[in-house]
Amino acid sequence: MNFIGHAYIARDFLELIPGNFAGDAYKGNLDKFDHLPKHILRGIRLHRYIDHFTDNAREIKEVGQIFKGQGISKVAFIASDILLDHFITKNWSKFSDQAYPEFIQTIYRVTDANLVHLEEEFCFLYDKLKTYKWLDQYPTEEGIDVILWQFSRRIGFDNDLNSCLGIYQNNRTEIDELFDAFMKEIVKNSALYIRDKLH
């Protein structure tokens, strides 16, 4: 999952969104971050749970194999993460009663209020994300093509992330079915994790 998926999982617990949204910026043992407010730490824990669940999910492994079968190697699962956010946003009414633009504003509101607690690396990226309205681009294929290009430039090695939209388009039915099945599982299991481990 990418930005939208992580925030969506925390949609009913808004205090978890900032730490969850910024989770990739926190490396290593969480004991190093004991100085952070508890709601930020809980958000980071949720981020790690989501990443672990996603990396081990049968459906996501199958999506990765589709990309690998088309010659995508190092970035197959990065492509899967980004395109999963595209799947969520293009089918947004299936996942949420809140309008997608309103959800984006909710993300901004709760994250802005917590920037003082978040890593500088994330804050730099977040400023770009807001300035260039990256989240607005996820629902359309034109937008996700731009997102894939932006991510490809941020990766520190030559990659073929730019080719992944075409592969998705050619395998859309199969990939969307896998994403749909995965979403049912992660939504259910994340809710249990939040209930049992974070509250």
Buried (B, 14 or more C-beta within 10 A) or exposed (E): BBBBBBBBBBBEBBBBBBBBBBBBBBEEEEEEBEEBBEBBBBBBBBBBBBBEBBEEBEBBBBBBEBBEEBEBEEBBBBBBBBBBBBBBBBBBEEBBEEEBEEBBEBBBEBBEEBBEBBBEEBBEBBEEBBEEEBBEBBBEEEBBBBBBEBBBEEEEEEBBBBBBBEBBEEBEEEBBEBBEEBBEBBEEBBEEBBEEEBE
